[in-house]
Amino acid sequence: MKSQVRPDTFILACGDGNSRLVSLHWTKWTGRTAVARGVNAVNDCKPYCAAGTFRSYPVVVRLESPQPWKKDPQVRQFTRLSLVFTGARPEGYQRVVTYQLGDSASAPQRTGN
């Protein structure tokens, strides 16, 4: 997948897309932060992922912490993505979920209630 500025979709977990952002509509995009509204489509993996059901949850997406990209330091990339669930949310998720992005990406950090 080619990276793009202001993507309309974004895979969050698993190469098979068991958690992805879709229908992203960007309302702010600056060199320091970006904000969008969209939907987090999450596979409930019940009874297992291949037979699971995708459920849609409205979210506000926030990109922050721009850092130089290792492959081209002239280019900056956002290194933190936060989701705020504006209504229902997947089982086990907090209202705010934060992911580290980029070369040093790690597992999501869940914060808030």
N, C-alpha and C positions, 0 to 999 in steps of 0.2 A: 504494500500500500504506500503510495506517495504521500509524504507529509504535506500539509497545506495550512495556510493561515485561515483562521475562521472555519474550521471543519464543521460539517453538518452531522457527522457521526464520529464516534470515538470508542474503541474497544477498551474496557477497563480491566477485564479479567479473562483469562484463558484465551488461547489462540482461536478457540471455536466460538468466542463471543458470548459466553454465558452471562456476562454483564456488560452492557454497552449503552452509550448515550446516543440517542437518535433525535431527529427533528430539532437540532440546536439552532436557535435564533439569537444571534449576538446583539446585545444592546449597548455594549461598551467594549472598546478594544484600544488600549494605549500601550506604550512601552513598558508600563508597570503592572497593569492588570487587565483582565478581560472578563466579561460577565455575559452569560447566556441563560435563556430558559429553554428547557427541553424535557425529554423523558429518559429515565433510566429503565431500560428493558432488562429484566433479571430473570434467569431461568431458576425456578424453584427446586430443580433437580430431584423431584419426588415422583416416583420412587428412586430414580437415579437420573443423572443429567440427560442422557440420550432420550429418556421417556418423559422428561419434565415439561412444564408449561411456562412460557414466558409471561411475565406480569409486568405491567407498565406503571411507573411511579413518576409523577411530575417533580422536577428538580430545578433549582437554580444552580448553575455551574459557575465557579469562580476560578480563574487561573491567576497565579501570583508567583513571586520570587523569580524574576527573570535572571538568568545566568548565561555567561558566554558558552556557546556550544563548543565542545572539545574538537570537533572536526573542522570548525571554522569559527575562531574566536570573534570574528566580526559580526557573527549572527548570534542573537540571544534567543534563548528558549525559556519558556515558563517551566518551573521545576516543582510547582505545587498546584494540585487540582483539588478543590473542595466541592462537595455536593451538599446542598441543603434540600432535604425532602420537604416539600411544601404541603403535603397531605399524608396519605398512607405511605408506609415504607416497608421494605422487605423484612421478613422475620430476622431478628438478631441485629439489625442495623440501628445505629443511633440516628438522631435527626440530622446531624452533620457528620460527614465522612470525608477524610482528607487523604489523598494519595500523593506520594512523592513521585515525580516524573523525571525523565532524563536518564543520563548515563549512570547515576547512582540510585536508580529507582529501587524502592523497597515495598514491602507489603503495606496495604492501606493502614493509616492511623485513624482510628475512630475517636471522635471527640464530640462533646456536647451531649444533649439529651434528645 
